[in-house]
């Protein structure tokens, strides 16, 4: 599924301003305008693909290798303890990776945790296993 008309497209095309930290032929990384932590970067594929499962393997490999390099740079530059990665893609339908600088003692709430009720974990596990079989993972 292509996603060509997003805020990220406008940033890539320089139609909207952004604090760009890095770019190459395949990706662009810029500060999130609604950071979870200061220095929160978004690494975005230039190719207009909405969902991670649709990204070609070669591109996704390049992006995660680039994310690793950016993580090291963020740790060095921001003096954070580690960088948390997340992939959501719901708010802007274009594949991107969140790189969130973290400190071991911070209280950053990335997502609200849930608790399985009795028996629910097994139901979800079986549904995932069925999907794995069908997808030939």
Secondary structure, DSSP 8 states (H G I E B T S, - for coil): -B--SSHHHHHHTTSS---EEEE-SSEEEEE-TT-SSTT-EEEEESS-B-SGGGS-HHHHHHHHHHHHHHHHHHHHHH--SEEEEE---SSSSS-EEEEEEE-TT-----S------TTHHHHHHHHHHHHHHHHT-
